[in-house]
Amino acid sequence: MLVLDQVKRGDPRLRYLAAGYFLGFAVLLVGLWYVQIVSQRKYAASQKIQSFRTVRIPAARGRILDRNGQVLADNQPRFNINLFLEDIRPQFTYEYTNSLRKEFVALNHRKPKKDELYELEKIARYRVVSNIVWRVSSAVLPLPLVLNPYQFEKHYTEKRAIPMPIVTDLTSQQIALFTEKNSDLPGIELEVEPYRFYPYGSLAAHVLGYVQREQRDEKSDENEITFHYRLPDYQGVTGLEGGFDEDLRGHAGAKAILVNNIGYRQSEETWVESTPGKSVLLTLDLEIQKAAERALLMSGPDTRGAAVVLNCKTGDILAMASAPSYDLNMFVRPREFGTNDWDRLRDEVLTPQYNRALQGAYHPGSTFKIIVALAAFEAGVMDTNYTVYNPGYYLLGHRKIKDPNAPIGDWAFKEAFKRSANSYFIDVGLKAGVDRILEMGHRFNLGERTGVVQPALESPGYFPKTGTRTKDDGGRWMEGDTANLCIGQGEIMLTPLQMALVSVAVANGGKVLRPRLVLDIEAQESSSVPELVPGVQVERNINVNPQYLEWVRAAMRADVEEDHGTGKGSYIPGMGICGKTGTAQIHTPHGMDHFTWFVSFAPFENPKYALAVVIETGASGSGGAICAPKAKEIYKTIQKIEQERLKRMAGE
């Protein structure tokens, strides 16, 4: 203890030096203790965080069901072959050391430089992975795959911690081949991911809508987590898939992958479990929807038109069909569809993605005579015995408006209605006046969106306001425009859903109902179908004398059941169908185009169903010849459903 002995001898400078020495040593010890003991957890946690790669795990998408629980949109497993790069790191090193490096030295007589070393390592990785891809594809597929160098290097650089897809969407035969032959392939695993599946292909395509792969930035935030990677997910684009996307997609989960200092996966841990999306229960009836789509295609695969079936008591949409349609699976499994399918989807004439039931606005033709009749009854200008002489045309000034439907003679209301006599309805319509007709139409909410879907997905059509003295193009309103309005042409364009709602209101005694497409949104785990609540929403009452409605209903029944009725093509014994046909023409750049209609309800005594069918014929035709038979096919299915329901009730 020489230092202490000398300090004790009384040298103050040495004492100060010794004290400073001990103080510094103490501070050093305290610092080391703080760094190694106190801050150890902090630094370890920081290092761990810096080594994590967060991955977004998509949730299972909710199902879409019809009113009876039949699945219209579901999820199915898709089998993919993936390659885990961390499992083949030794092969990268071996390929570089024992192959590429020796080749380089033999060729250049020197060792590779730093920049050359990086390129050689890059080539080595590509060789190894390309060989594995070739072996996998040749064992599973008819033709070997070629690994894209750019895509591989991009994955290696940016997503090294997650598996790289080699082959996606395997068939059952390919899965069997792979399972049999993959035992000697390092880093290869068969993984499953869910994909959207539509079991009925094109059925209700315009209602359901389609999904597509989500195109979001991988580093976007969700649930306050910043993701480095996002596993493939779907996003609703159109129809219910788009409108209810937030409910259907559920809540994504998250997992963390621990990587080493060069980015390879070491382990992984699930942070947040994904929550499946909710199921959407629709008012649609699968069998009636099928019948509506079959009926539209009776005229051929290129038919352009729509059909809507409603419940007269609740406003529930039982079927909403638009033709031509398209297979919704095209957007999730595009490889299964050929060039012709995609060309047809883009056809500017057929426009398969156009929902004619909601977006198609057409002149209603003689189906609008239902509105004209009610307006004339209320105005007191006619009753059921009022007659008009039809000379084969209606003379308006110097213009002759042809009346090809009714023979020359005197016609009262019922005969004029079922024969669709233009002269009669122009006569009573002009006497009632345009404002009364327009006011009656507005009571049915014509020219307004129904609100059954998002506004952007539904056309309001066009219906002039009361007091209108100018046309849609700004021209002056003339008496001839009123005459055209009386027969459903000129300044009027309505959607099939709007005309179906007109039929509903006439059938149920004057209540304009708000149509309903979605019954319930429920958790996907639920296996039971909830009890259907009527949920009737009455938009308004048209406040028409019940006697007038009874006269119109009787005339609609005569149009189907009596001789000379234009709607006889829809007649089914015992069904009590009541309807009105219509035909309209419009000038297009390609010539004259025709719209044919049939609107109806059934049964007469206790109306339950209302139906509207419209067909764009592109040539001559009539609603009675084209649309009424299609309605008949739909009503046959409804009748069958009713009979089966009665049998079940009798059995219980």
C-alpha positions as CSV (number, residue, x, y, z in Angstrom):
1,M,0.0,0.0,0.0
2,L,2.7,2.4,-1.1
3,V,0.3,5.1,-2.2
4,L,-1.6,5.0,1.1
5,D,1.6,5.1,3.1
6,Q,2.8,8.2,1.2
7,V,-0.6,9.8,1.6
8,K,-0.5,9.2,5.3
9,R,2.8,10.9,5.4
10,G,1.0,14.2,4.9
11,D,1.4,15.2,1.3
12,P,-2.0,17.0,0.5
13,R,-1.4,16.9,-3.3
14,L,-1.0,13.1,-3.3
15,R,-4.2,12.8,-1.2
16,Y,-6.1,14.9,-3.7
17,L,-4.8,12.7,-6.5
18,A,-5.7,9.5,-4.8
19,A,-9.2,10.8,-4.1
20,G,-9.7,11.8,-7.7
21,Y,-8.4,8.4,-8.8
22,F,-10.9,6.6,-6.6
23,L,-13.8,8.9,-7.6
24,G,-13.1,8.3,-11.3
25,F,-12.9,4.6,-10.8
26,A,-16.2,4.7,-8.9
27,V,-17.9,6.7,-11.7
28,L,-16.7,4.2,-14.3
29,L,-18.0,1.3,-12.3
30,V,-21.4,3.0,-11.8
31,G,-21.6,3.7,-15.6
32,L,-20.7,0.1,-16.5
33,W,-23.4,-1.1,-14.0
34,Y,-26.0,1.2,-15.6
35,V,-25.2,0.2,-19.2
36,Q,-24.9,-3.5,-18.6
37,I,-27.6,-4.0,-15.9
38,V,-30.1,-1.1,-16.0
39,S,-30.2,-0.4,-19.7
40,Q,-29.8,-4.0,-20.9
41,R,-33.5,-4.5,-21.3
42,K,-33.9,-1.2,-23.1
43,Y,-31.2,-2.0,-25.6
44,A,-32.4,-5.6,-26.0
45,A,-35.9,-4.4,-26.7
46,S,-34.7,-1.8,-29.2
47,Q,-32.6,-4.4,-31.0
48,K,-35.6,-6.7,-31.1
49,I,-37.8,-4.0,-32.5
50,Q,-35.3,-3.2,-35.2
51,S,-35.2,-6.9,-36.1
52,F,-39.0,-7.3,-36.5
53,R,-40.8,-7.2,-39.8
54,T,-44.6,-6.7,-39.4
55,V,-46.9,-8.6,-41.7
56,R,-50.6,-7.8,-42.3
57,I,-52.7,-11.0,-42.3
58,P,-56.0,-10.6,-44.1
59,A,-59.2,-11.8,-42.5
60,A,-61.6,-14.3,-44.1
61,R,-64.1,-12.3,-46.1
62,G,-67.7,-12.6,-45.0
63,R,-70.2,-14.6,-47.0
64,I,-73.2,-13.3,-49.0
65,L,-76.4,-15.4,-48.6
66,D,-79.8,-15.4,-50.0
67,R,-82.9,-15.1,-47.8
68,N,-82.9,-18.9,-47.2
69,G,-79.2,-19.1,-46.3
70,Q,-78.0,-20.3,-49.7
71,V,-74.5,-19.1,-50.3
72,L,-74.0,-16.7,-53.2
73,A,-70.4,-15.6,-52.4
74,D,-68.0,-17.6,-50.3
75,N,-64.4,-18.3,-49.6
76,Q,-62.4,-21.4,-50.8
77,P,-58.9,-22.5,-50.1
78,R,-56.2,-21.8,-52.7
79,F,-53.1,-23.9,-52.5
80,N,-49.8,-22.3,-53.4
81,I,-46.2,-23.6,-53.4
82,N,-43.9,-21.1,-51.6
83,L,-40.1,-21.0,-51.1
84,F,-38.5,-19.9,-47.8
85,L,-35.2,-18.3,-48.8
86,E,-33.7,-18.6,-45.3
87,D,-33.8,-22.4,-45.7
88,I,-31.5,-22.4,-48.8
89,R,-28.9,-19.9,-47.6
90,P,-26.2,-22.6,-47.5
91,Q,-26.9,-23.4,-51.1
92,F,-26.3,-19.8,-52.1
93,T,-22.9,-19.9,-50.4
94,Y,-22.0,-23.3,-51.9
95,E,-23.0,-22.2,-55.4
96,Y,-20.8,-19.1,-55.1
97,T,-17.8,-20.7,-53.5
98,N,-17.7,-24.0,-55.5
99,S,-18.9,-22.8,-58.8
100,L,-19.1,-19.1,-59.7
101,R,-16.0,-18.0,-57.9
102,K,-13.9,-20.8,-59.4
103,E,-15.3,-19.9,-62.9
104,F,-14.4,-16.3,-62.4
105,V,-10.9,-17.0,-61.2
106,A,-10.3,-19.4,-64.0
107,L,-11.5,-16.9,-66.6
108,N,-9.9,-13.7,-65.2
109,H,-6.9,-15.2,-63.3
110,R,-7.7,-13.1,-60.3
111,K,-10.1,-12.8,-57.4
112,P,-13.3,-10.8,-57.9
113,K,-13.4,-7.2,-56.7
114,K,-16.0,-5.9,-54.3
115,D,-18.5,-4.8,-56.9
116,E,-17.9,-8.0,-58.9
117,L,-18.4,-10.0,-55.7
118,Y,-21.9,-8.6,-55.3
119,E,-22.9,-9.5,-58.8
120,L,-21.5,-13.0,-58.5
121,E,-23.5,-13.6,-55.3
122,K,-26.6,-12.3,-57.1
123,I,-26.1,-14.7,-59.9
124,A,-25.5,-17.6,-57.5
125,R,-28.8,-16.9,-55.7
126,Y,-30.6,-16.8,-59.0
127,R,-29.1,-20.1,-60.2
128,V,-30.1,-21.9,-57.0
129,V,-33.7,-20.6,-56.9
130,S,-34.1,-21.0,-60.7
131,N,-33.1,-24.6,-60.4
132,I,-35.6,-25.2,-57.6
133,V,-38.4,-23.4,-59.5
134,W,-37.7,-25.6,-62.6
135,R,-37.8,-28.8,-60.5
136,V,-41.0,-27.8,-58.8
137,S,-42.8,-26.7,-62.0
138,S,-41.6,-29.7,-64.0
139,A,-42.9,-32.1,-61.4
140,V,-46.3,-30.3,-61.0
141,L,-47.1,-28.5,-64.2
142,P,-47.1,-29.7,-67.8
143,L,-44.5,-27.1,-68.7
144,P,-41.6,-25.8,-66.6
145,L,-41.7,-22.2,-65.3
146,V,-38.9,-19.7,-65.9
147,L,-37.9,-17.6,-63.0
148,N,-38.0,-13.8,-63.7
149,P,-34.7,-12.4,-62.6
150,Y,-36.0,-8.9,-61.8
151,Q,-39.0,-10.2,-59.8
152,F,-36.8,-12.6,-57.8
153,E,-34.2,-10.0,-57.0
154,K,-36.9,-7.5,-56.0
155,H,-38.4,-10.1,-53.6
156,Y,-34.9,-11.0,-52.2
157,T,-34.1,-7.3,-51.6
158,E,-37.5,-6.1,-50.2
159,K,-39.3,-9.2,-48.8
160,R,-36.6,-11.7,-47.9
161,A,-38.3,-12.5,-44.6
162,I,-41.5,-13.8,-46.2
163,P,-41.9,-16.8,-48.5
164,M,-41.7,-16.3,-52.2
165,P,-44.6,-17.8,-54.3
166,I,-43.5,-20.3,-56.9
167,V,-46.7,-21.8,-58.2
168,T,-50.2,-20.5,-57.2
169,D,-53.7,-21.9,-57.3
170,L,-52.9,-25.6,-57.7
171,T,-55.5,-28.1,-58.8
172,S,-56.1,-31.2,-56.8
173,Q,-54.1,-33.3,-59.3
174,Q,-51.1,-30.9,-59.0
175,I,-51.3,-31.0,-55.2
176,A,-51.1,-34.8,-55.4
177,L,-48.1,-34.7,-57.7
178,F,-46.3,-32.2,-55.5
179,T,-47.0,-34.1,-52.4
180,E,-45.5,-37.2,-54.0
181,K,-42.3,-35.6,-55.4
182,N,-41.3,-32.7,-53.2
183,S,-39.5,-34.6,-50.5
184,D,-36.0,-33.7,-51.7
185,L,-36.7,-30.0,-52.3
186,P,-35.3,-27.7,-49.6
187,G,-37.2,-24.6,-48.5
188,I,-40.4,-25.6,-50.4
189,E,-43.8,-25.7,-48.6
190,L,-47.4,-26.1,-49.6
191,E,-49.4,-23.2,-48.1
192,V,-53.1,-22.4,-48.1
193,E,-54.8,-19.0,-48.6
194,P,-58.5,-18.1,-48.9
195,Y,-59.8,-16.7,-52.1
196,R,-63.2,-15.3,-53.1
197,F,-65.5,-17.8,-54.8
198,Y,-68.9,-17.4,-56.5
199,P,-70.5,-20.9,-56.7
200,Y,-73.1,-19.8,-59.3
201,G,-70.7,-17.9,-61.5
202,S,-72.7,-15.2,-63.2
203,L,-75.8,-15.5,-61.0
204,A,-76.9,-12.1,-59.6
205,A,-73.5,-10.8,-60.8
206,H,-74.7,-7.2,-60.9
207,V,-76.2,-7.3,-57.4
208,L,-73.2,-9.1,-55.8
209,G,-70.5,-7.2,-57.6
210,Y,-66.9,-8.4,-57.7
211,V,-63.6,-8.1,-55.8
212,Q,-60.1,-7.6,-56.9
213,R,-56.6,-7.8,-55.4
214,E,-56.1,-4.9,-53.0
215,Q,-53.6,-2.4,-54.4
216,R,-52.5,-0.6,-51.2
217,D,-49.1,0.5,-50.1
218,E,-47.4,-2.1,-48.0
219,K,-46.3,0.5,-45.5
220,S,-49.8,1.9,-44.8
221,D,-51.1,1.9,-41.3
222,E,-54.0,-0.1,-39.9
223,N,-54.9,-0.4,-36.2
224,E,-51.9,1.8,-35.4
225,I,-49.4,-0.8,-36.8
226,T,-47.1,0.0,-39.6
227,F,-46.8,-3.0,-41.9
228,H,-43.7,-3.9,-43.8
229,Y,-45.5,-6.5,-45.8
230,R,-49.2,-7.2,-46.7
231,L,-50.3,-10.7,-47.6
232,P,-52.7,-10.8,-50.6
233,D,-56.2,-9.5,-49.8
234,Y,-59.3,-8.6,-51.7
235,Q,-61.2,-5.4,-52.0
236,G,-64.8,-5.0,-53.0
237,V,-65.2,-3.0,-56.2
238,T,-68.8,-3.0,-57.4
239,G,-72.3,-4.0,-56.1
240,L,-72.7,-5.3,-52.6
241,E,-69.0,-6.4,-52.5
242,G,-68.1,-2.8,-52.8
243,G,-70.9,-1.2,-50.9
244,F,-70.5,-3.5,-47.8
245,D,-66.7,-3.9,-48.2
246,E,-66.0,-2.7,-44.7
247,D,-68.4,-5.3,-43.1
248,L,-67.4,-8.1,-45.4
249,R,-63.6,-7.8,-45.1
250,G,-63.5,-8.0,-41.3
251,H,-60.4,-6.9,-39.4
252,A,-56.9,-7.9,-40.5
253,G,-54.5,-9.6,-38.1
254,A,-50.8,-8.9,-37.7
255,K,-47.7,-11.1,-37.1
256,A,-44.1,-10.1,-36.5
257,I,-41.2,-11.9,-38.2
258,L,-37.8,-11.8,-36.3
259,V,-35.0,-11.4,-38.9
260,N,-31.2,-11.6,-38.5
261,N,-28.7,-8.9,-39.5
262,I,-28.9,-9.8,-43.2
263,G,-32.7,-10.0,-43.3
264,Y,-33.5,-13.7,-43.1
265,R,-36.3,-15.0,-41.0
266,Q,-35.4,-16.4,-37.6
267,S,-38.9,-16.9,-36.0
268,E,-42.4,-15.4,-36.1
269,E,-45.0,-14.4,-33.6
270,T,-48.7,-13.5,-34.0
271,W,-49.5,-10.1,-32.5
272,V,-53.2,-9.7,-33.4
273,E,-55.5,-12.5,-34.6
274,S,-57.6,-11.6,-37.6
275,T,-61.4,-11.3,-37.2
276,P,-63.6,-12.8,-40.0
277,G,-65.9,-10.5,-41.9
278,K,-69.6,-10.4,-41.3
279,S,-72.0,-12.3,-43.5
280,V,-74.6,-10.3,-45.5
281,L,-78.1,-11.8,-45.7
282,L,-80.0,-10.7,-48.8
283,T,-83.7,-10.6,-49.6
284,L,-83.0,-12.4,-52.9
285,D,-84.5,-15.9,-53.4
286,L,-82.0,-18.1,-55.2
287,E,-84.6,-20.1,-57.1
288,I,-86.5,-17.0,-58.2
289,Q,-83.2,-15.3,-59.2
290,K,-82.3,-18.3,-61.3
291,A,-85.7,-18.2,-63.0
292,A,-85.4,-14.5,-63.8
293,E,-82.0,-15.0,-65.4
294,R,-83.1,-18.1,-67.4
295,A,-86.1,-16.1,-68.6
296,L,-84.0,-13.3,-69.9
297,L,-81.8,-15.7,-71.8
298,M,-84.8,-17.2,-73.6
299,S,-84.1,-14.8,-76.5
300,G,-80.5,-15.8,-76.7
301,P,-77.1,-15.2,-75.0
302,D,-76.8,-11.7,-76.3
303,T,-80.1,-10.5,-74.8
304,R,-80.0,-7.1,-73.3
305,G,-82.6,-6.5,-70.6
306,A,-83.6,-6.8,-67.0
307,A,-86.1,-8.4,-64.7
308,V,-87.1,-7.4,-61.1
309,V,-89.3,-9.4,-58.7
310,L,-90.6,-7.7,-55.6
311,N,-92.7,-8.8,-52.6
312,C,-95.9,-6.6,-52.7
313,K,-96.2,-6.6,-48.9
314,T,-92.7,-5.8,-47.8
315,G,-90.9,-4.3,-50.8
316,D,-88.2,-7.1,-50.5
317,I,-86.3,-7.6,-53.8
318,L,-86.7,-11.4,-54.5
319,A,-84.8,-11.2,-57.8
320,M,-82.9,-8.6,-59.7
321,A,-81.4,-9.8,-63.0
322,S,-79.6,-8.0,-65.8
323,A,-78.5,-9.4,-69.1
324,P,-76.0,-10.1,-70.5
325,S,-74.1,-11.0,-67.3
326,Y,-70.6,-12.2,-66.6
327,D,-68.9,-14.7,-64.4
328,L,-67.7,-13.0,-61.1
329,N,-64.9,-15.5,-60.8
330,M,-63.1,-13.9,-63.7
331,F,-61.7,-11.3,-61.4
332,V,-60.3,-13.8,-58.8
333,R,-59.2,-16.6,-61.2
334,P,-58.5,-14.8,-64.5
335,R,-56.3,-17.6,-65.8
336,E,-59.4,-19.8,-66.2
337,F,-61.0,-17.5,-68.7
338,G,-60.0,-16.9,-72.3
339,T,-59.6,-13.9,-74.5
340,N,-63.1,-14.2,-75.8
341,D,-64.5,-13.9,-72.3
342,W,-62.5,-10.7,-71.6
343,D,-63.4,-9.2,-75.0
344,R,-67.1,-9.8,-74.3
345,L,-66.8,-8.1,-71.0
346,R,-65.5,-5.0,-72.8
347,D,-68.1,-5.1,-75.6
348,E,-69.5,-1.6,-76.0
349,V,-72.9,-2.8,-77.3
350,L,-73.6,-5.7,-74.9
351,T,-72.0,-3.9,-71.9
352,P,-72.3,-6.9,-69.5
353,Q,-71.2,-5.0,-66.5
354,Y,-74.0,-2.5,-66.9
355,N,-76.8,-3.2,-64.3
356,R,-79.9,-2.6,-66.5
357,A,-82.3,-3.2,-63.6
358,L,-81.0,-0.2,-61.7
359,Q,-79.0,1.9,-64.2
360,G,-81.0,1.3,-67.3
361,A,-83.5,4.1,-68.0
362,Y,-86.1,3.4,-70.7
363,H,-89.3,4.8,-72.2
364,P,-92.0,2.8,-70.4
365,G,-94.3,2.7,-73.4
366,S,-97.8,1.5,-72.7
367,T,-97.0,0.4,-69.2
368,F,-97.3,4.1,-68.3
369,K,-101.0,4.0,-69.2
370,I,-101.5,2.7,-65.6
371,I,-100.5,6.2,-64.4
372,V,-102.5,8.0,-67.1
373,A,-105.6,6.0,-66.2
374,L,-105.4,6.9,-62.5
375,A,-104.8,10.6,-63.4
376,A,-107.8,10.6,-65.7
377,F,-110.0,8.8,-63.2
378,E,-109.1,11.4,-60.5
379,A,-109.6,14.3,-62.9
380,G,-113.1,13.0,-63.6
381,V,-112.6,13.0,-67.4
382,M,-113.5,9.3,-67.6
383,D,-114.9,6.3,-65.9
384,T,-115.0,2.6,-66.9
385,N,-117.9,3.3,-69.3
386,Y,-116.3,6.3,-71.1
387,T,-115.7,5.4,-74.8
388,V,-113.5,6.8,-77.5
389,Y,-113.7,6.1,-81.2
390,N,-110.5,4.8,-82.7
391,P,-110.1,5.4,-86.4
392,G,-106.7,3.7,-86.4
393,Y,-104.9,6.8,-85.4
394,Y,-105.1,9.9,-83.2
395,L,-105.2,13.2,-85.1
396,L,-103.3,15.9,-83.2
397,G,-103.4,19.0,-85.4
398,H,-102.0,17.8,-88.7
399,R,-100.1,14.9,-87.1
400,K,-101.4,11.4,-87.1
401,I,-100.3,9.2,-84.2
402,K,-100.7,5.6,-85.2
403,D,-102.8,3.2,-83.2
404,P,-101.8,-0.2,-84.5
405,N,-102.9,-2.2,-81.5
406,A,-106.7,-1.7,-81.4
407,P,-109.0,-2.3,-84.3
408,I,-111.2,0.6,-85.6
409,G,-114.2,1.1,-83.4
410,D,-115.5,2.5,-80.1
411,W,-113.6,1.3,-77.0
412,A,-114.3,1.7,-73.3
413,F,-111.6,1.6,-70.6
414,K,-111.1,-2.1,-70.0
415,E,-111.1,-3.0,-73.7
416,A,-108.8,0.0,-74.5
417,F,-106.5,-1.0,-71.7
418,K,-106.1,-4.7,-72.6
419,R,-105.8,-3.9,-76.3
420,S,-103.4,-1.0,-75.4
421,A,-105.3,1.5,-77.6
422,N,-103.1,4.7,-78.0
423,S,-106.1,6.8,-79.2
424,Y,-108.0,6.2,-76.0
425,F,-105.2,7.2,-73.6
426,I,-104.1,10.2,-75.6
427,D,-107.7,11.4,-75.6
428,V,-108.2,11.1,-71.8
429,G,-104.7,12.1,-71.0
430,L,-105.0,15.4,-72.9
431,K,-108.3,16.1,-71.2
432,A,-106.8,15.4,-67.8
433,G,-103.8,17.6,-68.6
434,V,-100.1,17.2,-68.4
435,D,-99.8,18.5,-64.8
436,R,-102.3,15.9,-63.4
437,I,-100.4,13.1,-65.2
438,L,-97.0,14.4,-63.9
439,E,-98.4,14.9,-60.4
440,M,-99.7,11.3,-60.3
441,G,-96.4,10.0,-61.5
442,H,-94.6,11.9,-58.7
443,R,-96.8,10.2,-56.2
444,F,-95.2,6.9,-57.3
445,N,-91.7,8.6,-56.8
446,L,-91.0,8.3,-60.6
447,G,-87.8,10.1,-61.6
448,E,-86.3,9.5,-58.1
449,R,-83.7,7.0,-56.9
450,T,-85.2,4.3,-54.7
451,G,-82.2,4.3,-52.3
452,V,-81.9,0.5,-52.4
453,V,-78.1,0.9,-53.2
454,Q,-75.6,3.7,-53.2
455,P,-76.8,6.7,-55.4
456,A,-73.9,6.3,-57.8
457,L,-75.1,2.7,-58.6
458,E,-78.7,3.7,-59.5
459,S,-80.2,5.9,-62.1
460,P,-83.1,8.2,-61.2
461,G,-84.3,8.0,-64.8
462,Y,-86.0,11.2,-66.0
463,F,-89.5,12.4,-65.2
464,P,-90.6,16.1,-65.7
465,K,-91.6,18.2,-62.8
466,T,-95.2,19.4,-62.4
467,G,-95.6,22.8,-64.1
468,T,-92.9,21.9,-66.6
469,R,-93.1,24.1,-69.8
470,T,-89.8,23.1,-71.3
471,K,-88.4,19.8,-72.3
472,D,-85.2,18.2,-71.0
473,D,-83.3,19.6,-74.0
474,G,-84.6,23.1,-73.3
475,G,-87.2,23.1,-76.1
476,R,-90.7,24.4,-75.5
477,W,-93.3,21.9,-74.2
478,M,-96.0,21.3,-76.8
479,E,-99.3,19.4,-76.9
480,G,-97.6,16.7,-78.9
481,D,-95.2,16.1,-76.0
482,T,-98.2,15.6,-73.7
483,A,-99.6,13.1,-76.3
484,N,-96.3,11.2,-76.3
485,L,-96.3,11.2,-72.5
486,C,-99.7,9.6,-72.5
487,I,-98.3,6.5,-74.3
488,G,-95.0,6.4,-72.3
489,Q,-92.7,8.0,-74.9
490,G,-90.9,11.3,-75.3
491,E,-90.0,13.1,-72.1
492,I,-90.0,10.1,-69.8
493,M,-87.3,7.5,-68.9
494,L,-87.9,5.0,-66.1
495,T,-85.9,2.1,-64.6
496,P,-87.2,-1.5,-64.3
497,L,-87.1,-1.2,-60.5
498,Q,-89.3,2.0,-60.6
499,M,-91.9,0.3,-62.8
500,A,-91.9,-2.8,-60.5
501,L,-92.6,-0.4,-57.6
502,V,-95.5,1.1,-59.6
503,S,-97.0,-2.4,-59.9
504,V,-96.5,-3.0,-56.1
505,A,-98.4,0.2,-55.2
506,V,-101.3,-0.6,-57.5
507,A,-101.4,-4.2,-56.1
508,N,-101.2,-3.3,-52.4
509,G,-103.8,-0.5,-52.3
510,G,-101.7,2.5,-53.0
511,K,-98.6,2.2,-50.7
512,V,-95.3,3.1,-52.3
513,L,-92.7,0.9,-50.5
514,R,-89.0,1.4,-50.1
515,P,-87.4,-1.6,-51.7
516,R,-85.1,-3.7,-49.6
517,L,-82.1,-5.8,-50.7
518,V,-80.2,-6.5,-47.4
519,L,-82.0,-8.3,-44.6
520,D,-79.3,-8.6,-42.1
521,I,-75.6,-8.3,-41.4
522,E,-74.4,-11.0,-39.0
523,A,-71.2,-12.5,-37.6
524,Q,-69.7,-15.1,-39.9
525,E,-69.6,-17.7,-37.1
526,S,-73.4,-17.8,-37.0
527,S,-74.7,-20.9,-38.8
528,S,-78.4,-20.2,-38.4
529,V,-80.6,-18.0,-40.6
530,P,-82.2,-15.3,-38.5
531,E,-86.0,-14.9,-38.5
532,L,-86.9,-12.7,-41.4
533,V,-88.4,-9.4,-40.1
534,P,-90.8,-7.8,-42.6
535,G,-89.3,-4.4,-42.0
536,V,-91.8,-2.6,-44.3
537,Q,-90.9,0.9,-45.1
538,V,-93.8,2.9,-46.7
539,E,-92.4,5.8,-48.6
540,R,-95.8,7.3,-49.1
541,N,-99.4,6.6,-49.9
542,I,-100.6,7.7,-53.3
543,N,-104.0,8.7,-51.9
544,V,-106.0,7.5,-54.8
545,N,-109.6,6.5,-54.5
546,P,-109.6,2.7,-53.9
547,Q,-112.2,2.3,-56.6
548,Y,-109.9,3.7,-59.2
549,L,-107.2,1.2,-58.2
550,E,-109.7,-1.6,-58.3
551,W,-110.6,-0.6,-61.9
552,V,-107.0,-0.6,-62.9
553,R,-106.3,-4.0,-61.2
554,A,-109.3,-5.5,-63.0
555,A,-108.1,-4.1,-66.3
556,M,-104.6,-5.6,-65.7
557,R,-106.2,-9.0,-65.0
558,A,-108.2,-8.8,-68.2
559,D,-105.0,-8.0,-70.1
560,V,-103.7,-11.4,-69.1
561,E,-106.8,-13.6,-68.8
562,E,-109.2,-12.3,-71.5
563,D,-109.3,-12.6,-75.3
564,H,-107.4,-9.9,-77.1
565,G,-105.3,-9.0,-74.1
566,T,-101.8,-8.1,-75.0
567,G,-100.4,-9.9,-71.9
568,K,-101.9,-13.3,-72.6
569,G,-98.4,-14.7,-73.1
570,S,-98.0,-14.7,-69.3
571,Y,-101.2,-16.5,-68.4
572,I,-100.9,-19.4,-66.0
573,P,-104.2,-21.1,-64.9
574,G,-105.0,-20.4,-61.2
575,M,-102.1,-17.9,-60.8
576,G,-104.2,-14.8,-61.1
577,I,-101.6,-12.8,-62.9
578,C,-102.4,-9.1,-63.7
579,G,-100.2,-7.2,-66.1
580,K,-99.6,-4.5,-68.7
581,T,-97.4,-4.7,-71.7
582,G,-95.6,-1.9,-73.4
583,T,-93.4,-1.1,-76.4
584,A,-91.4,2.1,-77.1
585,Q,-89.1,3.2,-79.8
586,I,-86.1,5.5,-79.7
587,H,-83.9,6.9,-82.4
588,T,-80.2,6.0,-81.9
589,P,-77.1,6.6,-84.0
590,H,-77.6,3.0,-85.3
591,G,-81.2,3.5,-86.3
592,M,-84.5,2.8,-84.4
593,D,-84.2,0.8,-81.2
594,H,-87.1,-0.8,-79.4
595,F,-87.8,-1.4,-75.7
596,T,-90.4,-4.0,-74.8
597,W,-92.0,-4.2,-71.3
598,F,-94.3,-6.3,-69.1
599,V,-95.2,-5.2,-65.6
600,S,-97.4,-7.3,-63.4
601,F,-98.5,-8.6,-60.0
602,A,-100.0,-11.8,-58.7
603,P,-102.3,-13.2,-57.5
604,F,-105.2,-10.9,-58.1
605,E,-107.1,-11.7,-54.8
606,N,-104.1,-11.4,-52.5
607,P,-101.1,-9.9,-54.3
608,K,-97.8,-11.2,-53.1
609,Y,-95.4,-10.7,-56.0
610,A,-94.8,-7.9,-58.5
611,L,-92.6,-8.2,-61.6
612,A,-91.2,-6.0,-64.3
613,V,-89.4,-7.2,-67.4
614,V,-87.8,-5.0,-70.0
615,I,-85.9,-6.1,-73.2
616,E,-83.9,-4.0,-75.5
617,T,-84.8,-5.7,-78.8
618,G,-82.8,-3.6,-81.2
619,A,-85.6,-4.3,-83.7
620,S,-89.4,-4.6,-84.0
621,G,-91.2,-6.5,-81.3
622,S,-93.9,-6.1,-78.6
623,G,-94.0,-6.5,-74.9
624,G,-96.7,-9.1,-75.3
625,A,-94.7,-11.2,-77.7
626,I,-91.3,-10.8,-76.0
627,C,-91.6,-10.0,-72.3
628,A,-94.9,-11.6,-71.2
629,P,-93.6,-15.2,-71.9
630,K,-90.5,-14.4,-69.9
631,A,-92.6,-13.3,-67.0
632,K,-94.6,-16.5,-67.3
633,E,-91.4,-18.6,-66.8
634,I,-90.6,-16.6,-63.6
635,Y,-94.2,-17.0,-62.3
636,K,-94.0,-20.8,-62.9
637,T,-91.0,-20.9,-60.5
638,I,-92.9,-18.8,-58.0
639,Q,-95.9,-21.1,-58.3
640,K,-93.7,-24.1,-57.7
641,I,-92.2,-22.5,-54.6
642,E,-95.6,-21.7,-53.2
643,Q,-96.8,-25.3,-53.8
644,E,-93.8,-26.8,-52.1
645,R,-94.3,-24.5,-49.2
646,L,-97.9,-25.6,-48.8
647,K,-96.8,-29.2,-48.9
648,R,-94.2,-28.6,-46.1
649,M,-96.8,-26.9,-44.0
650,A,-99.3,-29.7,-44.5
651,G,-96.6,-32.2,-43.6
652,E,-95.9,-30.4,-40.4
